[in-house]
Amino acid sequence: MSGIRHGLDEHSRSTAWWAGRFASAFGSGELAFVLGLFHDAGKAGCVWQRRLREVESTRGRVGVPHKEVGARALGEVVGLAALAVLGHHGGMESRAYLADVWSDPEAIEDAQALARFFEVVPEASAAWVRRGLFPVRWAGVGEKLVEEMRLRLVFSALVDADHLDTAAHQRGLPGPVVAEPTDFGRLVERFERRRAESIGAGDSEIGALREQVYRAAVTAAEGAPGLYRLAAPTGLGKTFAQGIFGLRHAAKWGKARVIVAVPFVTITEQNADVYRGLLDGEDEPTVLEHHSSVRFDENAGGSARWARLAAENWDAPFVVTTTVQLFDSLFGRRPSQVRKVHRLANAVVVLDEVQALPSRLLLPILSALRTLAEDFGTTVLLTSATQPRFQALSVWQEYESRTGVRVSEVIADPQPLFAAARRVRYEWRLDPKPSWDEVAEEVGVLDQVLVVVNSVADARLLYRLVSARRADVWHLSTRMCPQHRRAVLEVVWARLRSGESIVLVSTQLIEAGVDLSFPVVWRALAPADSLQQAAGRANRHGEHGQGVVVVFDPAEGHRPAEYTQACSLTAALFGPDGAELDDQEVLARYYEELYRDLGLDRRFRDRTRMPVGQIVQHHRESLDFRSVTDGPLINPARGTARDPKKAFRMINEDTMPVVIVDDRHRRQIEALLADLAAGTVRAGAALRRLQPWIVQLRSELVRRPEVAALIEPVIGDLGRWRGTYDWTERSARGVGLDEVDMTTVF
């Protein structure tokens, strides 16, 4: 803290300037400037200033409302965009909430605050007479969604500028520190040189196919900004290909940054390591890794400090994040969530493993991607070995004055590539359905095999059945904390490289992006895209001649409810007598039929029966930001309770984080827990440091009395697990947290 008072005039002008600069990237600089100028106008009022002096020595909260003054003052200037001023502390609300603020009978007191504000910021009086910076009404749904997205980006620019200026003052700096524009030409040269060094001069068949994919991405990057799709088999270097596409496209078209989003934290970490090796310079960090498991040292300097600050607003040339972080931010409403969102404009956004996007949210996600690409200068690249048929959904089809979405293919006809890259053959065991004992008996005699199942319970059971037959068996599931999952993967990699025997029993978390290669993979029946992802862990580099993938339907198996329609379609279209799983035409038909069966576009007169994606779209069109993120009111006449199941949430489960205290890290973990409980450490910083030892438990499981009794509350919803945790550090074996075994461990 600088100890020097921060003048309202200085803060208003700086916030306005930076917000305007950020928003100029998408043509809304003047709107953001005016919002920034007026966002704290209410602080000029006598009541607010008097209260500030009273609490100044204690650094307490002023507690006097101020944002309403600016929101009311700008009503005729910016219209509904006044929601941004109203929400710059607590988050954007809704049109109805703004209307109540505009009609507040106590607003007559604003005149005194505004008069004082115009005295200290006289140029604001000129901005006050502007009109029409944001529309009051729209011609149709398409325009509504464009302006809704504009408001999201402008709000992001405002709160980012507000935060940056405040932080600069507190650090005693003359103004915000913002990264200089990136020389992407230089990054392209560095990327290509280091890639060439890493792959060497191999001439294998797989290497030739990887080079083909890479060169196709290089060529496609020259194309005009828009929506692109890269369909390529697993194991053919999509990480390199999508990276060079982003960098070359940014260099060619003046894009501000490349953002790569992937569905799982394990892949994010893996990809970030690859990209850092290709792009980071000595004392010149380039790649920002941002997701829930990243730990930032609050007191570190240099590149660690850069990463911590850049993560707050993605002020970096190359960002690697998760789709959860990306889309929960894009559809969020709170300042801490959305500060980074304005960085999506004029960026290259790569969505890796795009088939993993949740079906229930495809309408708002695809609608937003279309709007960003068509109206805000964003280029979007969708990559997957199992490309969904998104054009089958209404939000990418022709409507009103807009034609259907045009998607440019990086590889014009990928089918020959898939045929050339086939490295496995499939065997189907659907009828009769094998028992778990039969599965354990068969895989138990194989030298190296991966078995992927659909539930934690199935993984735990099969692991124990196979372990009763042999010792070289390992287990992976989300009941293990991230630190222990990484330890298992290190053992697996080592044994595969050395040719040692191994059985790995895992849930679906192993499927996408983890670079493992087994000669044989067994996969419990799952959607077609999951089967292909599992197959990508078999004979990945062609080193086993031909790999084998056994698709089986276990008689006592469990699977997520959302798999039902997809599994039926998979068996019907690709089963024992069906098409190859990589048949692009049949795969497109699979997705079209799946979306129809799921009813994503089905219209209902009764809004309570609408799918969640349609509900979110309805609230977006209504500018009801609160209902998008928190869900609609359950009963508006009876209270303020909301239905989170109808909100935009990438993870559609309520979970509780529990900390696993393992022997190796006991002192470190217990010290953090003690500091948290005592309130002597910042909760956010401590939670990030605890992330490697946290397991997320579903709320319905936590509510079971016998499970709740084993969780010791720490702070908020964070608990410490006091029950059985099956883990042997030396061998990296065990099933982790076991809620079935009710043994209490103290």
N, C-alpha and C positions, 0 to 999 in steps of 0.2 A: 504494500500500500504506500502511495506517495506522500500522504499526509497533507496534500494541497487540495483545496476545494476545486471541484470540477464545475466550471461555469455552464449554466444552461445554454447560453448562446453558443459557446464553443462546442458543446456536445451536440446540440441540434444541427449546427452547420456541418460538423464532421459526419454525423450519422447520415444526414441527407446526401452529402457528397458521395460517400462510399456506397450507400444503398442505390443511388442513381447510377454509379459506375457499374455495380454488379448487375443491375437490371437492364443496363444498356445492351447487354449480350443478347437479350431477346426483345428489344424494342420497347421497353417499358421504363426507361431511365427517368423520364419526367415524373411519371406516377410515383415511382419509388422515392425520388427526391422530395416530393411534396409530403409523402407519408413520413419520411425521415425527419423533415423539418418540423412537423407538427406532433410527432409521436409523444413528446413529453411536454406539450404546451401547458397542460394542467399543473405542472410543477411550478409555474410562475405565480400561481395563486397565493394570496397572503396566508391562508390556513395551512397550505402544504409547506410553505417556507418557514412559518413559525414552528411547526411540528418538527421539521428537519433540524432546526437549531436546538430543539429540546433533546433530541436523541443523538446529536452529532458526536458527543463525547463517548457514548456507549456503543456506537455503531448499530443501534437498534433499528427496527423497521419504522418507517414513517407512519404507515397505516392509514394514510389519507388517500382516497381514490384520486387518480389524476388522468388516467388514459381516456376516460369518458369525454373529457373536455375536447381533446383533439379529434376524437371520433365524431363528436357532434359538430365541431367547427368545420370539418371537411365533408359533411354530408352532401352538400351541393357541388363540391369540387370533385370528389372522387367516388361519390355514390357508395355502392356496396363494398368497395375496396377499403372503406373505413373499418371493416372487420379486422384488417391487419393492425391498425393502431389500437383497436380495442383489445386485441389478443396478444400484444407484444410482450406481455409478462406471463399470462396464464394459458394462452393458447386461443386460437380462433374458435368462435362459437357457431352462430347460425344467423340467417337473415332475421328470424323472429327475435332473437336476442338483441340484435343491432336495432331493430325497429323499436323495441322497448327503451333502449338507451336514447335513441333520437327523440322519443316522445316523453322523456322524463320531465315532470313538472318542475323539478329542482334545477333544471338546466339554466334557468335565468341567472344563476350565480356564475355561469361561465364567462359572462361579459367582463367581469373584473379580472379574471385570470388571463383572458385573451388580450385585454388592454395592456396588462403588464408584460405579456409575452411579446406583443408587437413592439414594445419599447426596447426590449433587449435583442430581439431578432426582427428589425424593421423590414427586412426583405420578405418576411413571411406574409406581410399584408398584400404584396403584389401577387403572390401565389394564391392567396385566398380568393381572388376574383376569377381564377381560372374555372372552367366548366368542362364537363364531359371527359375527364381523364379515364373513367371506367364506366362502361355502359350500365344503364338502369334496367333495361330489358333486352331480350335477345330474339333473333328471328327464328331460331329453332334449337333442337337438342344439340346439334353439332357446335353451334356458336356458344351455347351454355357451357359445354365441356371445355372448349378452348379458353373461355374467360375464367372458368373455375381453376384450370391449370395455371393461367397467368397469375391469378390471385395467390395461388400456392407459392409460385416462384418469387413473386414480389414480396410476399410475407417473409419468405426465407431470406431474401436480400436485406430486408429491413432489420430483422432480428440479428442477422450476422453482423451487419454494420454497427448496430447498437452495442452488441457484445464486444466487438473488436475495439470500438472507441473507448468503452468503459475500461476494458482490460489494459489498453495502452496507457490510459491515465493512471491506473492503479500501479502500473510498473514504472511510472515516471518517464514514459516515452513521449516524444512529440506527436505521435499519431500511430494509427494501426500499422502493423507489419504484415504486408501481403506479398505473396510470391510474385516474382517477375514472370512475364510470359515465357513459355518454354520453347526452346529451339528443338523442335521435333526432328528436324533433319539430322541433327547431331545424335539424337537418341536412336534414330533408325540405323545410322552407321555403326554405333556401338552395339546395338542389338544383333545386327547381322554378323558383325565380326566375331562376337563372342559365341553366337550360335554355331557358326562354322567351326570354331575351335572346339566346341563341346561335342559335336557329332562326328568329327573326323572325316575320313574319306572312304567310309564303308560303301560297298556296292551290293548289299543284300537286297532281296526282293522287297522286304518290308521297308528298307531304307529308301528305295526308289519310289514306293507309294507315298511315303511321308514327304518326300521332296515334291511330288506331284501336288499334294494338298497345300504345301507351303507356297509353291509358285502360283497356284490358283488364288490364294489369298493376297499375294503381292499384286497380281494383276487386278483383282476385284477392288482393291483399295483405291485405285485411280478413279473408280466410278463416282458419280455425283452422290452427295449426302442423301440418306434415306434409310429404308429398311433392307437388311441383307440376311441371307440364311446360308449357313455352312453345314451341309449334311456330309458327314464322313465317318467311317467306321472307328470304333474305339481302338486306341493304340497307334493311330496314325499321326500323332503330333499336333492335335488341335490346340494345345497350349501355345506352341510356337506360332502356329498359323494365325490364331486369333490375336496374338500379341502383335505380330508384324502388320496385320490388317489395321489394327487400331492406330499404331504409330505412323504408318505410311499415309493412312487416310487423314489423320490429324495434320501431318506435314503438308499434304497436298491442299487441304481445304481450310486450313487455319483454325482447326478445332483447339479448344483450350486444354483438354485433358482426355485421358483414356480411363474408363472405369470398367473393370472386369468383375462381374458378380456371379458367384457360384452357389449352389444350393446347400453345401455342407461345409462345416468349419474345417474338417480334415483336408478337403480339397483346397480350401482357401489358403490354409497354411502351406500346403504343398506348392500351389501355384505361386504364392507370394515369394517363396524361397527361390523358385526358378526365375521369376522376373527380377528379383533383386540381383541374382547372379548375372543377369543379362544387361541390367540397366543402371544399377547404382554405381556411382563413382566414388573414389576415395574422398571422404569428407564432403560428399555431394549426394545426399539421399534423394532418390527419385521415386521409389515405390513405397506407397503407404499401404500397410495392411491394417484393415479395420473390421473387427467383428467382436463378438461377445467374449472370446477367450484371449484377446490381446491384452497384455498387461503393460501399462505405461508407468514409468518411474516418475512420480510427481516432482522430484527434486533434481532429476538428471539434466545435463546440458547437452549440447551438440546435437547429433542426429536423434537421440532419444527424446530430447525436448521438441525437436521439429516434428517427430511422429505424433507426440501427444497433442500438440497444438493443431497440426494439420488434420488430425482425426476429428476434431470438433466441427470442421466445415469443409473437409476434403480439398483444402488448398494445396494440392499436389499434382504433379503431371500425370502420375499413373497410380490409380487406386485399385486395390484388390479387396473385395468385400464379399459379404453374403447376400443372397437375394432377400433374406429376411431383413437385414439392415437396410438394404436399398429401398424395398417397397414399403416397409413399415415407416420409413422416413418420408417417402414420397406421399403417402396417404396419411401421415401424421398431422397433428395440429399444434403440438407444444413446441416452443422455441428451441429447446435443447435437441429435439428430434429433427427439426426441419432446417436448421442453419445451413446444412450441406446441400439442400435440395436445389438451390439456384445454380449449383455447379453442374447440373445435368444439362442445362441449356448450352448449345454449341459444344457438346462433348461427343465422344464416341463411347457408347455404352455396349459392352459385350455381355450377353447373357449366356453363360456356359451351362451345359446340361439343362437346356431350356425345357425339356420334357418333364422335369421335376417341379415345375410351377404348379401350385395347388389348383386343381380343376375348378373348385368352387369359387375361386377369385379370378378366373381367367378374364371375365368380362371387364372388370375395372382395370386390371393390369394391361390387357391388350389395348383397351381404349386409351389409357394414359400413354403407352408407348407410341401409338398412332399419333396422338396429339403432339407429343414431344418431337417426333420425326417430321410431321407435316407443318408444324407451326412455330417450333422453338429451336430449329437448327440442329437437332440431335440426330446423329446416325446410330442406328441400332443394329447390332449383329447377333443373330440367334444361332447358337452352335449346339449340335447334338448328333449322336449316331442314330437317334430315333426321332426325327423331326416331326412334331405335331402338325396337324392340318388346321392352323389357326384361321385360315380364310373361310372355314366352314362356319365360323361364329359371326353373329350379326355385327359386332363392333368393328370388324374388318371388311365388311361388305359395303356396297353402295348404299348411301342414304342421303336424303335431302340434296344438297348441291355437290356432294362429294362422291367421287368414284370409289370403287373398291380399292383396298390397299394394294400397292404394287410392291412385291418382294423380289429383290434381285438375288439370284442364286450365285454363290461364290463358285460352285461347281455345277455347271449347267445340267449335266446328266450324271448324277452320282451312282447310278445303278452299276455300271461296269466297274467302278472303283470298289463297291461293296463285294461284287462277285470275285474280283481279283484278290481282295483282302480276307476272304473267308479262311479262317484258321481252325475252325471247330466243326464238328458234326453234332447234331442234337439227337438224343434218345428221349422218348416220352414214356413215362410210367404213370399213366393217369387211370388206367382200368386194367386190373384191380388196383386199388389204392394200397400202397405199402404201409405197414405199421412202423412205428419208430424203432422197434427192435430189429425189424428187417432192414431198415435204412442203416442202422448202426452196424449191423452184421456185414453189409456190403461195403460201406466206406471204411470199416475197420480193418480191411485187408489191403487197402490201397496204400501206395507209398507216399504220394503227395496229393492231397485233395482238399478243396474248399467246399464247405456246405453252407448255403445261405438259406435261412428260414424267415418266416414272416412275423415272428413274435419273440419277445424276450423269454417267455415261458418255454416255447419250443426250443430255442437255442440252449437254454439251461438244461432241459431234459436230455436233449441229444448229446450235449457235451458230456454229461455224466454217464450216459449209456456207452459212448465210445471210450471214455476214460476207464471204464471198468474192463475194457478189452486191451488197451495199450496205454503207454505213458506219454507219448509224444502228441498230446492233444491240447489245443489252445482255444480260447473263447473270446468273442468280442460282442458287446452289446452296450446299450446306453445305460445299463445298470452299473457300468464301470465308469469311474471318473476319467476325464480326458488324459490325465497323466499316465494312468495305467493302460488305457487303450494305446497310447503311443508306445509304451513299453512292449506290449504284445506285438505291435506291428514291427518293431525293431527286431524282435526274435524271429518273426515270420520271414522278414526280408533276409535275415542272416541264414536261416536254414534253407530257404529256397536257393540262395546263391551258392551255398556249399553242397547242395544236393542231398541234404539230410531229409529223412522222412518227417512228415508233419500232417496232421489233420487240423484244420481251422474251422470251427463252427461259429457262424456269425449271423447277426441280423442284417437287415438291408443296408446298414450304414457302411458296409464294405464296398458297395457296388459302384458308386460313381467316382471316378477319378483316382482312386487309390491304385498305385502302380505295383500290382502284384501279378505274378504269372504262374498259375498251376497247370499241370497237364490235364487235370480232371476237375470239373466243377459240378456239384449237385445243387440244383436250385428248386426249392418248393414253388409250386405253381403260383404265378404272379402276373401282373399286367405285362404285355408284350415288351414295353420299354425296359422294365426291370429285368426281364429275362436276357435282353441284349446287353444290358449293363453288366449283369453277372457274367455273361459269356466273355465280356471284355477282360475278365480276370483269368481266362483260360488261354494258354498258348499265346500270350499277349504279343510276344516278339517273334513268334514263329519258331522258337527254339525247340519245340516238342514235336515237330512234324505236323501232326494234326491233333488238336485238343478234342476233348469230349465234354459235352454239357448234358447232364441228365436232368430232365424236368420231371419232377415227381409231385404227386398230390397226396400228401400224408393223410392217412385215415383219421388220425386223432389231431391233425394240425389245426392251428388257428391262423386267421388272417384278418387284417383291418376291414371293417365294414365297407369302406370305400373301394375295396378291391373287387367286390362282387361282380358288377357288370363287366369290368375290364378282364377279369379272369375268364368269364364265360365267353367273351368275344375272342380272347387269345386262344383258348382251346378250340373254338370253332374255326377260326381263320388260319391258325398256324400249327394246330395240333398234329398228331401222327400222320394224317393224310393231307395236311394243309400246305400253305405256301412257306417259303423260307422266311425266317423272322426279319431279314433285311430287305425283303421285297418292298420297294418304295411305293408302288401303286397300292398294294394290299395294306401297307402300313397307313397310307393316307385314308383308305376306306375304314380301317380300324378306328382311327381317331374321329372320323365323321360320325360313325355309328355310336362310338362311345359318348361323344358330346350330346348326340340326340337321346341316347338312353339315360344320360344323367340329367336331361331336361334343363341344360344351362340357359337355353334361349326360349324355353316354353313360357307362354304368356298365361298369367292367372288374373282373373278379375279380383279375387280375394288376395290382397297384398300380403296377408299373413302367411300365405303359402308360397310366396315368391322365393326362388333360390337366393342365397346370400349375395351372390354377385350382382343380381338385378336390384336388390335392396340397396347395396352400396352405390350403384349407379344412380338410383333415384335420389339418394341423399346428396350425391355430388351435384346433380342437376339443380337441386334446391339450395345449394351453397350451405348445407347443414354439415359443417365440418365435425361438430361434436358427435353426431349420429354416425358418421363414417367411421370414426376411430373407436367410439365407445358403444355403439349400437343404439337403436332407437329406444325411446321411452317405452317401457312395458305397458304402463297405464298412465297416460298423461294426467288424467283426472285424479289419480290417487297418490302421486308422488314422483320422485325424480329417479327411481330405479331404472336402469337400462339393461338391455339384453345383449350381452357381449357376443353371443353366438351369431348375431346378425351384424357384427362389426367387421371391418377390414382387419384381420389378424392373420399374418402368415402362418403362425403356429396356432392351430385351432384347439389348443388344450390349455387348461389352467394347470399350472405346475407349481411346485414348491421346491426351492433349492435346498438341498441338504449337503452339509460338508462331511467329507470322509477324512478322518484323521488317521493317516497311515504311520507306521512306526518310523519310517525313514525321515519323514518331514514333520514329525509330531511337534517339536519345539516351535518351528516356524508357524505352523497352522494354529496351534493353541495360543501363541502370542497375538496373532491377528484376531482370533475370536475374542480374546480377552479385551483387546483394544476396542473392538467393535461394541462389545457389551458395555464397556465403560464410557463410550463416546469420546475416546481420546484420539481417534483417527477418522479421517474422512471416509464415510461409508463407501462411496464410489470407488475410491482408490483401493480400499481393503478388499472389496468384492472382486475387483479385477485381479488382484494378487491371489485370491482364493480360488479363482475360476478353475485351475487345473485339478482341484480336488472336490468339485461340486457335481453332484448327480441331481438331475431334475426328476421329481416324482409327480405323477398325475394327482390332481387334487382329490379325485374320488378314491384313490389308493390311500392318500394321507388321512382322509376322513375315517378310514376303518380304525376302530378303537385300538386294536392290537398293533397296528402300525404307528398310529399317533403316539402311543405310549413309548415308542422307541426313538422319538424325535425330541431333542432338547432345544427349546426356543433360544435363539441368540439375540436377534434384533429384527424387527419387521417380520417378514415371512421366512427369513433364513433360519434354518435349524441345523443342529449337529446330530448325525446319525449315531445312535447308541446300540443298534442291533447288529446282526451278523453281517460282516463284509468279508466275503471269501476271496482272499488274495494272498499269494505267496510271492514276496518281492524277488527272491533269488531266481525263481523259474518263470516269473511273470505269468503264472497260471491262476485260474480261479474264475468265478462268475460274478464277482463284485457284490453289490448290495443285494441281499436276498431277503425280500419281505415275506417269503414263505417260511423260512427258518426264523422262528421268533425268539431265538436265543439273545439275551441282552448282554452286551459287552461293555464293561466299564473301564 
